C-alpha cells in the first residue's frame, strides 16, 4: 500500500538530528506573508534586481530566529560551511564584485586574506558580536550594490575582473546564481539545525 501524502517527509530523530518535518506549520512563512516577489516583471533591469533581491531575502529567511550557536553550526566534517559563514562569504562576494570590480574602489577584503583565504568561514564563530557584525557588513555591502545598480545608466556598464571585462548585466545574473547556489546550502544547514524545510 502506498504511503499517504501525510507520511512523506516524516522520520525519526536522534538527540543530535531533528526529525524531518514538512507542512505549512513548519514553513518559515505563510505564503501570504512572504516578502519575496511572485515575478511578473517585464523590464530587464527590474527583473534582475528583483530576482537578486528575492535571493537575498531567502538568505535572511533561512537565518531568521537562530542564535549565534545555531548560526555558527557547521554542516559535516571536514566542511566549515555554516549559515553565519555564508553571510560573511556573501558580504565578501558583494564587496568584491560591486566595489572593486564595478566601481573600481580600493576596497580590501573584509574577512579573507592570503594568509586566511577561508577567513569568511573559518572566522564564523558562535559569538553574538561576530553575528551582529556579519549582518551589518552584509547589509552595508548590499546597500552599496543596490545604489550602484540604481545609479548606473544602463546594464552595459563595464567593470574589470582579473583583466577581463564584465558587464553589469552579466554580473547581476552571476549574483543571482551565487545566491541560489548558497541558498541551497542554507536549506540543508537550516534543516540540520531545527528540521525546518522549504521556501
Secondary structure by P-SEA (a helix, b strand, c coil): cccccccccbbbbccccccccccccccccccccccccccccccaaaaaaaaaaaaaaaaaaaacccccccccccccccccccaaaaaaaaaaaaaacccccccccccccccccccccccccccccccaaaaaaaaaaaaaaaaaaaaaaaacccccbbbbcccccccaaaaaaaaaaaaaaaaaaaaaaaaaccccccc
